[in-house]
Each structure stands twice: as structure tokens, then as C-alpha cells.
């Protein structure tokens, strides 16, 4: 049920060495990539500012992840022979 939201665009921005290290450490602590971490942080900032388009994007992603978890839980007993 994945839509065609292939990420093809690139944004670049400058950070200090200290900011880069902090961003990399935080991404690593969350077990994700710097790209996903920064994208999520920016989108959540927009959500907190009440930007409707950001709310739609985040809600869609959360919905897709929730659906995947439910689907996995529903199929797991079948795969385990229960």
C-alpha cells in the first residue's frame, strides 16, 4: 500500500562542525539516517507551527507505518503455524 513518494529531491544546507556532530549523534541514537532524522525534525517543526500540508504528510506516514505494524502482527501467527 505504498504510494509513489520516492524521494528524488535534494536539499543542502550548511552547519557548523558542532551542529553536524550533534545531528549525526542524535540520528544514530534513534537508529536512523541523518536524512530521515533531519526530514522528520523539520516536518515536526512545521506540524507544531500548524502547517496543514506538513500535518498531512506526517499523518500519512504515521498511518502507513501503523498499517504495516498491524499487517505484520496479523500475519505473524499464520507464519508461525498458530
PyMOL commands that set and color helices and strands:
alter all, ss='L'
color gray80, all
select helices_A, chain A and resi 17-29+34-48+52-79
alter helices_A, ss='H'
color red, helices_A
deselect
rebuild
show_as cartoon
